[in-house]
Amino acid sequence: MASGTLIGAVAQIPKGEGRTFAVGSRRIAVFHTQSGEVFATQGECPHQRGPLADGLVGGTAVICPLHERSFDLRTGQGLGAECGSLQVYPVSLGRDGQIWVTIDQKH
């Protein structure tokens, strides 16, 4: 059985794209890669608060749509100079294709 907060079905996020979801008082970005993996991060870029779910997804990285900052979706680490890092959240898929995200309330 999956744990965390149910946010919806993976089928609602086309492969290679992201979507923004509200989880409690937070906005998170959930990405569905071309290979079928699912990742969850904070919803906004730390640079200028760009909407990360609108960014380009390639492999396991996302590029912010505002200023082209790149981040590794697995770790949250910035992939260039002065990128900073993202908060990443554990995500799992239920057998029925439902996405579950675990948010640590301390962050």
Chimera marker file (.cmm) of the C-alpha trace (Angstrom):
<marker_set name="trace">
<marker id="1" x="0.000" y="0.000" z="0.000" r="1" g="1" b="0" radius="0.5"/>
<marker id="2" x="1.267" y="3.482" z="-0.893" r="1" g="1" b="0" radius="0.5"/>
<marker id="3" x="1.690" y="6.120" z="1.800" r="1" g="1" b="0" radius="0.5"/>
<marker id="4" x="1.591" y="9.893" z="1.856" r="1" g="1" b="0" radius="0.5"/>
<marker id="5" x="-0.919" y="12.238" z="0.240" r="1" g="1" b="0" radius="0.5"/>
<marker id="6" x="-2.869" y="11.129" z="-2.800" r="1" g="1" b="0" radius="0.5"/>
<marker id="7" x="-2.628" y="13.785" z="-5.499" r="1" g="1" b="0" radius="0.5"/>
<marker id="8" x="-4.129" y="12.084" z="-8.556" r="1" g="1" b="0" radius="0.5"/>
<marker id="9" x="-3.511" y="9.661" z="-11.386" r="1" g="1" b="0" radius="0.5"/>
<marker id="10" x="-0.238" y="9.538" z="-13.289" r="1" g="1" b="0" radius="0.5"/>
<marker id="11" x="-2.324" y="9.406" z="-16.481" r="1" g="1" b="0" radius="0.5"/>
<marker id="12" x="-3.212" y="13.094" z="-16.004" r="1" g="1" b="0" radius="0.5"/>
<marker id="13" x="0.444" y="14.082" z="-16.544" r="1" g="1" b="0" radius="0.5"/>
<marker id="14" x="1.652" y="13.353" z="-20.095" r="1" g="1" b="0" radius="0.5"/>
<marker id="15" x="5.110" y="11.782" z="-20.327" r="1" g="1" b="0" radius="0.5"/>
<marker id="16" x="7.806" y="14.426" z="-20.545" r="1" g="1" b="0" radius="0.5"/>
<marker id="17" x="5.740" y="17.030" z="-18.684" r="1" g="1" b="0" radius="0.5"/>
<marker id="18" x="4.996" y="18.334" z="-15.213" r="1" g="1" b="0" radius="0.5"/>
<marker id="19" x="1.930" y="19.592" z="-13.363" r="1" g="1" b="0" radius="0.5"/>
<marker id="20" x="1.480" y="21.706" z="-10.242" r="1" g="1" b="0" radius="0.5"/>
<marker id="21" x="-0.554" y="20.375" z="-7.311" r="1" g="1" b="0" radius="0.5"/>
<marker id="22" x="-1.549" y="21.829" z="-3.958" r="1" g="1" b="0" radius="0.5"/>
<marker id="23" x="-0.597" y="19.619" z="-1.011" r="1" g="1" b="0" radius="0.5"/>
<marker id="24" x="-1.776" y="21.299" z="2.150" r="1" g="1" b="0" radius="0.5"/>
<marker id="25" x="-0.445" y="24.844" z="1.989" r="1" g="1" b="0" radius="0.5"/>
<marker id="26" x="2.328" y="23.935" z="-0.459" r="1" g="1" b="0" radius="0.5"/>
<marker id="27" x="2.486" y="23.982" z="-4.217" r="1" g="1" b="0" radius="0.5"/>
<marker id="28" x="4.517" y="21.116" z="-5.596" r="1" g="1" b="0" radius="0.5"/>
<marker id="29" x="5.559" y="20.198" z="-9.117" r="1" g="1" b="0" radius="0.5"/>
<marker id="30" x="5.141" y="16.575" z="-10.187" r="1" g="1" b="0" radius="0.5"/>
<marker id="31" x="6.972" y="15.346" z="-13.275" r="1" g="1" b="0" radius="0.5"/>
<marker id="32" x="6.310" y="12.263" z="-15.428" r="1" g="1" b="0" radius="0.5"/>
<marker id="33" x="9.431" y="11.447" z="-17.446" r="1" g="1" b="0" radius="0.5"/>
<marker id="34" x="9.509" y="9.842" z="-20.883" r="1" g="1" b="0" radius="0.5"/>
<marker id="35" x="10.769" y="6.636" z="-19.216" r="1" g="1" b="0" radius="0.5"/>
<marker id="36" x="7.702" y="6.582" z="-16.921" r="1" g="1" b="0" radius="0.5"/>
<marker id="37" x="9.394" y="7.732" z="-13.702" r="1" g="1" b="0" radius="0.5"/>
<marker id="38" x="7.620" y="10.211" z="-11.449" r="1" g="1" b="0" radius="0.5"/>
<marker id="39" x="9.327" y="12.915" z="-9.382" r="1" g="1" b="0" radius="0.5"/>
<marker id="40" x="8.053" y="15.659" z="-7.056" r="1" g="1" b="0" radius="0.5"/>
<marker id="41" x="9.774" y="18.943" z="-6.182" r="1" g="1" b="0" radius="0.5"/>
<marker id="42" x="8.914" y="22.338" z="-4.811" r="1" g="1" b="0" radius="0.5"/>
<marker id="43" x="6.672" y="24.183" z="-7.239" r="1" g="1" b="0" radius="0.5"/>
<marker id="44" x="8.822" y="27.238" z="-7.884" r="1" g="1" b="0" radius="0.5"/>
<marker id="45" x="12.400" y="27.791" z="-9.006" r="1" g="1" b="0" radius="0.5"/>
<marker id="46" x="14.597" y="29.185" z="-6.213" r="1" g="1" b="0" radius="0.5"/>
<marker id="47" x="16.085" y="31.732" z="-8.634" r="1" g="1" b="0" radius="0.5"/>
<marker id="48" x="13.068" y="33.866" z="-9.613" r="1" g="1" b="0" radius="0.5"/>
<marker id="49" x="10.113" y="31.704" z="-8.572" r="1" g="1" b="0" radius="0.5"/>
<marker id="50" x="9.451" y="30.402" z="-12.076" r="1" g="1" b="0" radius="0.5"/>
<marker id="51" x="6.755" y="27.690" z="-12.343" r="1" g="1" b="0" radius="0.5"/>
<marker id="52" x="8.869" y="24.541" z="-12.572" r="1" g="1" b="0" radius="0.5"/>
<marker id="53" x="6.023" y="22.330" z="-13.796" r="1" g="1" b="0" radius="0.5"/>
<marker id="54" x="6.024" y="24.441" z="-16.988" r="1" g="1" b="0" radius="0.5"/>
<marker id="55" x="9.713" y="23.721" z="-17.596" r="1" g="1" b="0" radius="0.5"/>
<marker id="56" x="11.311" y="21.385" z="-20.116" r="1" g="1" b="0" radius="0.5"/>
<marker id="57" x="11.833" y="17.843" z="-18.845" r="1" g="1" b="0" radius="0.5"/>
<marker id="58" x="14.685" y="15.810" z="-20.286" r="1" g="1" b="0" radius="0.5"/>
<marker id="59" x="15.739" y="12.518" z="-18.746" r="1" g="1" b="0" radius="0.5"/>
<marker id="60" x="15.726" y="13.204" z="-15.016" r="1" g="1" b="0" radius="0.5"/>
<marker id="61" x="16.247" y="16.973" z="-15.241" r="1" g="1" b="0" radius="0.5"/>
<marker id="62" x="13.987" y="20.001" z="-15.543" r="1" g="1" b="0" radius="0.5"/>
<marker id="63" x="14.851" y="23.402" z="-16.991" r="1" g="1" b="0" radius="0.5"/>
<marker id="64" x="13.066" y="26.390" z="-15.466" r="1" g="1" b="0" radius="0.5"/>
<marker id="65" x="10.964" y="28.150" z="-18.120" r="1" g="1" b="0" radius="0.5"/>
<marker id="66" x="11.977" y="31.660" z="-17.017" r="1" g="1" b="0" radius="0.5"/>
<marker id="67" x="15.777" y="31.728" z="-16.936" r="1" g="1" b="0" radius="0.5"/>
<marker id="68" x="16.878" y="28.241" z="-18.025" r="1" g="1" b="0" radius="0.5"/>
<marker id="69" x="18.195" y="27.067" z="-14.656" r="1" g="1" b="0" radius="0.5"/>
<marker id="70" x="18.516" y="23.239" z="-14.677" r="1" g="1" b="0" radius="0.5"/>
<marker id="71" x="17.876" y="20.854" z="-11.786" r="1" g="1" b="0" radius="0.5"/>
<marker id="72" x="18.249" y="17.124" z="-11.217" r="1" g="1" b="0" radius="0.5"/>
<marker id="73" x="14.783" y="15.770" z="-10.371" r="1" g="1" b="0" radius="0.5"/>
<marker id="74" x="16.253" y="12.899" z="-8.322" r="1" g="1" b="0" radius="0.5"/>
<marker id="75" x="18.308" y="15.036" z="-5.942" r="1" g="1" b="0" radius="0.5"/>
<marker id="76" x="17.156" y="18.617" z="-6.453" r="1" g="1" b="0" radius="0.5"/>
<marker id="77" x="20.730" y="19.739" z="-7.135" r="1" g="1" b="0" radius="0.5"/>
<marker id="78" x="21.257" y="22.600" z="-9.562" r="1" g="1" b="0" radius="0.5"/>
<marker id="79" x="23.124" y="21.565" z="-12.698" r="1" g="1" b="0" radius="0.5"/>
<marker id="80" x="24.886" y="24.846" z="-13.371" r="1" g="1" b="0" radius="0.5"/>
<marker id="81" x="26.518" y="27.834" z="-11.770" r="1" g="1" b="0" radius="0.5"/>
<marker id="82" x="24.372" y="29.700" z="-9.263" r="1" g="1" b="0" radius="0.5"/>
<marker id="83" x="21.358" y="27.400" z="-9.582" r="1" g="1" b="0" radius="0.5"/>
<marker id="84" x="20.826" y="26.568" z="-5.945" r="1" g="1" b="0" radius="0.5"/>
<marker id="85" x="18.825" y="23.437" z="-5.229" r="1" g="1" b="0" radius="0.5"/>
<marker id="86" x="15.239" y="22.257" z="-5.004" r="1" g="1" b="0" radius="0.5"/>
<marker id="87" x="13.346" y="20.588" z="-2.199" r="1" g="1" b="0" radius="0.5"/>
<marker id="88" x="12.436" y="17.117" z="-3.467" r="1" g="1" b="0" radius="0.5"/>
<marker id="89" x="9.699" y="14.915" z="-2.033" r="1" g="1" b="0" radius="0.5"/>
<marker id="90" x="9.366" y="11.123" z="-1.929" r="1" g="1" b="0" radius="0.5"/>
<marker id="91" x="6.811" y="9.986" z="-4.481" r="1" g="1" b="0" radius="0.5"/>
<marker id="92" x="5.370" y="6.577" z="-5.258" r="1" g="1" b="0" radius="0.5"/>
<marker id="93" x="2.828" y="5.072" z="-7.609" r="1" g="1" b="0" radius="0.5"/>
<marker id="94" x="0.093" y="2.782" z="-6.411" r="1" g="1" b="0" radius="0.5"/>
<marker id="95" x="-0.753" y="-0.307" z="-8.441" r="1" g="1" b="0" radius="0.5"/>
<marker id="96" x="-3.731" y="1.614" z="-9.787" r="1" g="1" b="0" radius="0.5"/>
<marker id="97" x="-1.536" y="4.416" z="-11.165" r="1" g="1" b="0" radius="0.5"/>
<marker id="98" x="-2.319" y="6.865" z="-8.364" r="1" g="1" b="0" radius="0.5"/>
<marker id="99" x="0.472" y="9.247" z="-7.292" r="1" g="1" b="0" radius="0.5"/>
<marker id="100" x="1.303" y="9.492" z="-3.587" r="1" g="1" b="0" radius="0.5"/>
<marker id="101" x="3.637" y="12.233" z="-2.289" r="1" g="1" b="0" radius="0.5"/>
<marker id="102" x="5.128" y="12.414" z="1.197" r="1" g="1" b="0" radius="0.5"/>
<marker id="103" x="5.703" y="15.925" z="2.532" r="1" g="1" b="0" radius="0.5"/>
<marker id="104" x="7.933" y="16.336" z="5.580" r="1" g="1" b="0" radius="0.5"/>
<marker id="105" x="6.081" y="18.942" z="7.634" r="1" g="1" b="0" radius="0.5"/>
<marker id="106" x="9.374" y="20.315" z="9.042" r="1" g="1" b="0" radius="0.5"/>
<marker id="107" x="10.349" y="21.887" z="5.690" r="1" g="1" b="0" radius="0.5"/>
<link id1="1" id2="2" r="1" g="1" b="0" radius="0.2"/>
<link id1="2" id2="3" r="1" g="1" b="0" radius="0.2"/>
<link id1="3" id2="4" r="1" g="1" b="0" radius="0.2"/>
<link id1="4" id2="5" r="1" g="1" b="0" radius="0.2"/>
<link id1="5" id2="6" r="1" g="1" b="0" radius="0.2"/>
<link id1="6" id2="7" r="1" g="1" b="0" radius="0.2"/>
<link id1="7" id2="8" r="1" g="1" b="0" radius="0.2"/>
<link id1="8" id2="9" r="1" g="1" b="0" radius="0.2"/>
<link id1="9" id2="10" r="1" g="1" b="0" radius="0.2"/>
<link id1="10" id2="11" r="1" g="1" b="0" radius="0.2"/>
<link id1="11" id2="12" r="1" g="1" b="0" radius="0.2"/>
<link id1="12" id2="13" r="1" g="1" b="0" radius="0.2"/>
<link id1="13" id2="14" r="1" g="1" b="0" radius="0.2"/>
<link id1="14" id2="15" r="1" g="1" b="0" radius="0.2"/>
<link id1="15" id2="16" r="1" g="1" b="0" radius="0.2"/>
<link id1="16" id2="17" r="1" g="1" b="0" radius="0.2"/>
<link id1="17" id2="18" r="1" g="1" b="0" radius="0.2"/>
<link id1="18" id2="19" r="1" g="1" b="0" radius="0.2"/>
<link id1="19" id2="20" r="1" g="1" b="0" radius="0.2"/>
<link id1="20" id2="21" r="1" g="1" b="0" radius="0.2"/>
<link id1="21" id2="22" r="1" g="1" b="0" radius="0.2"/>
<link id1="22" id2="23" r="1" g="1" b="0" radius="0.2"/>
<link id1="23" id2="24" r="1" g="1" b="0" radius="0.2"/>
<link id1="24" id2="25" r="1" g="1" b="0" radius="0.2"/>
<link id1="25" id2="26" r="1" g="1" b="0" radius="0.2"/>
<link id1="26" id2="27" r="1" g="1" b="0" radius="0.2"/>
<link id1="27" id2="28" r="1" g="1" b="0" radius="0.2"/>
<link id1="28" id2="29" r="1" g="1" b="0" radius="0.2"/>
<link id1="29" id2="30" r="1" g="1" b="0" radius="0.2"/>
<link id1="30" id2="31" r="1" g="1" b="0" radius="0.2"/>
<link id1="31" id2="32" r="1" g="1" b="0" radius="0.2"/>
<link id1="32" id2="33" r="1" g="1" b="0" radius="0.2"/>
<link id1="33" id2="34" r="1" g="1" b="0" radius="0.2"/>
<link id1="34" id2="35" r="1" g="1" b="0" radius="0.2"/>
<link id1="35" id2="36" r="1" g="1" b="0" radius="0.2"/>
<link id1="36" id2="37" r="1" g="1" b="0" radius="0.2"/>
<link id1="37" id2="38" r="1" g="1" b="0" radius="0.2"/>
<link id1="38" id2="39" r="1" g="1" b="0" radius="0.2"/>
<link id1="39" id2="40" r="1" g="1" b="0" radius="0.2"/>
<link id1="40" id2="41" r="1" g="1" b="0" radius="0.2"/>
<link id1="41" id2="42" r="1" g="1" b="0" radius="0.2"/>
<link id1="42" id2="43" r="1" g="1" b="0" radius="0.2"/>
<link id1="43" id2="44" r="1" g="1" b="0" radius="0.2"/>
<link id1="44" id2="45" r="1" g="1" b="0" radius="0.2"/>
<link id1="45" id2="46" r="1" g="1" b="0" radius="0.2"/>
<link id1="46" id2="47" r="1" g="1" b="0" radius="0.2"/>
<link id1="47" id2="48" r="1" g="1" b="0" radius="0.2"/>
<link id1="48" id2="49" r="1" g="1" b="0" radius="0.2"/>
<link id1="49" id2="50" r="1" g="1" b="0" radius="0.2"/>
<link id1="50" id2="51" r="1" g="1" b="0" radius="0.2"/>
<link id1="51" id2="52" r="1" g="1" b="0" radius="0.2"/>
<link id1="52" id2="53" r="1" g="1" b="0" radius="0.2"/>
<link id1="53" id2="54" r="1" g="1" b="0" radius="0.2"/>
<link id1="54" id2="55" r="1" g="1" b="0" radius="0.2"/>
<link id1="55" id2="56" r="1" g="1" b="0" radius="0.2"/>
<link id1="56" id2="57" r="1" g="1" b="0" radius="0.2"/>
<link id1="57" id2="58" r="1" g="1" b="0" radius="0.2"/>
<link id1="58" id2="59" r="1" g="1" b="0" radius="0.2"/>
<link id1="59" id2="60" r="1" g="1" b="0" radius="0.2"/>
<link id1="60" id2="61" r="1" g="1" b="0" radius="0.2"/>
<link id1="61" id2="62" r="1" g="1" b="0" radius="0.2"/>
<link id1="62" id2="63" r="1" g="1" b="0" radius="0.2"/>
<link id1="63" id2="64" r="1" g="1" b="0" radius="0.2"/>
<link id1="64" id2="65" r="1" g="1" b="0" radius="0.2"/>
<link id1="65" id2="66" r="1" g="1" b="0" radius="0.2"/>
<link id1="66" id2="67" r="1" g="1" b="0" radius="0.2"/>
<link id1="67" id2="68" r="1" g="1" b="0" radius="0.2"/>
<link id1="68" id2="69" r="1" g="1" b="0" radius="0.2"/>
<link id1="69" id2="70" r="1" g="1" b="0" radius="0.2"/>
<link id1="70" id2="71" r="1" g="1" b="0" radius="0.2"/>
<link id1="71" id2="72" r="1" g="1" b="0" radius="0.2"/>
<link id1="72" id2="73" r="1" g="1" b="0" radius="0.2"/>
<link id1="73" id2="74" r="1" g="1" b="0" radius="0.2"/>
<link id1="74" id2="75" r="1" g="1" b="0" radius="0.2"/>
<link id1="75" id2="76" r="1" g="1" b="0" radius="0.2"/>
<link id1="76" id2="77" r="1" g="1" b="0" radius="0.2"/>
<link id1="77" id2="78" r="1" g="1" b="0" radius="0.2"/>
<link id1="78" id2="79" r="1" g="1" b="0" radius="0.2"/>
<link id1="79" id2="80" r="1" g="1" b="0" radius="0.2"/>
<link id1="80" id2="81" r="1" g="1" b="0" radius="0.2"/>
<link id1="81" id2="82" r="1" g="1" b="0" radius="0.2"/>
<link id1="82" id2="83" r="1" g="1" b="0" radius="0.2"/>
<link id1="83" id2="84" r="1" g="1" b="0" radius="0.2"/>
<link id1="84" id2="85" r="1" g="1" b="0" radius="0.2"/>
<link id1="85" id2="86" r="1" g="1" b="0" radius="0.2"/>
<link id1="86" id2="87" r="1" g="1" b="0" radius="0.2"/>
<link id1="87" id2="88" r="1" g="1" b="0" radius="0.2"/>
<link id1="88" id2="89" r="1" g="1" b="0" radius="0.2"/>
<link id1="89" id2="90" r="1" g="1" b="0" radius="0.2"/>
<link id1="90" id2="91" r="1" g="1" b="0" radius="0.2"/>
<link id1="91" id2="92" r="1" g="1" b="0" radius="0.2"/>
<link id1="92" id2="93" r="1" g="1" b="0" radius="0.2"/>
<link id1="93" id2="94" r="1" g="1" b="0" radius="0.2"/>
<link id1="94" id2="95" r="1" g="1" b="0" radius="0.2"/>
<link id1="95" id2="96" r="1" g="1" b="0" radius="0.2"/>
<link id1="96" id2="97" r="1" g="1" b="0" radius="0.2"/>
<link id1="97" id2="98" r="1" g="1" b="0" radius="0.2"/>
<link id1="98" id2="99" r="1" g="1" b="0" radius="0.2"/>
<link id1="99" id2="100" r="1" g="1" b="0" radius="0.2"/>
<link id1="100" id2="101" r="1" g="1" b="0" radius="0.2"/>
<link id1="101" id2="102" r="1" g="1" b="0" radius="0.2"/>
<link id1="102" id2="103" r="1" g="1" b="0" radius="0.2"/>
<link id1="103" id2="104" r="1" g="1" b="0" radius="0.2"/>
<link id1="104" id2="105" r="1" g="1" b="0" radius="0.2"/>
<link id1="105" id2="106" r="1" g="1" b="0" radius="0.2"/>
<link id1="106" id2="107" r="1" g="1" b="0" radius="0.2"/>
</marker_set>
